[in-house]
């Protein structure tokens, strides 16, 4: 992306199996400073795994969960396993 607002954008649908690796190696080797997420699921986990110290995370939805099986219950909704990185990285 060639502008003064966004340094890097990643198409998570074509990043391959290791989205976390793409974020870390190709996009943000020093860590992610700002994450805007309305997808949830694997993208959010990959972003949280690569937070820079003092990062900011904006959560505005979890579309990866919206169209799940109609029998979904609060106990079966998946969330990021590494949400503690928000605390550890002081995000």
ZIVEN-V26993 format. One line per field, one symbol per residue. ss: DSSP state (a for helix, b for strand, c for the rest). phi: phi as a letter, one per 20 degrees, with the letter a starting at -180 (. if undefined). psi: psi as a letter, one per 30 degrees, with the letter a starting at -180 (. if undefined). Layout:
BEGIN
ss=???
phi=???
psi=???
END
This chain:
BEGIN
ss=ccccccccccccccccccaaaaaaaaaccccbbbbbbcccaaaaaaaaacbbbbbbbbbcccaaaaccccccccccccccccccaaaaccc
phi=.dbeddebcceffdfnfdffffffeedcfeoeeccdccdmmgfffffffcfefnfdcddcrbgfdfdfgfefcgfdfecffdffffffele
psi=kilgekekkkjffgfaeieeeeeeeeeifglkekkjkgeabeeeeeeffgklkglkkjkgaifffeglkfgklfffkklkfhfffeeegh.
END
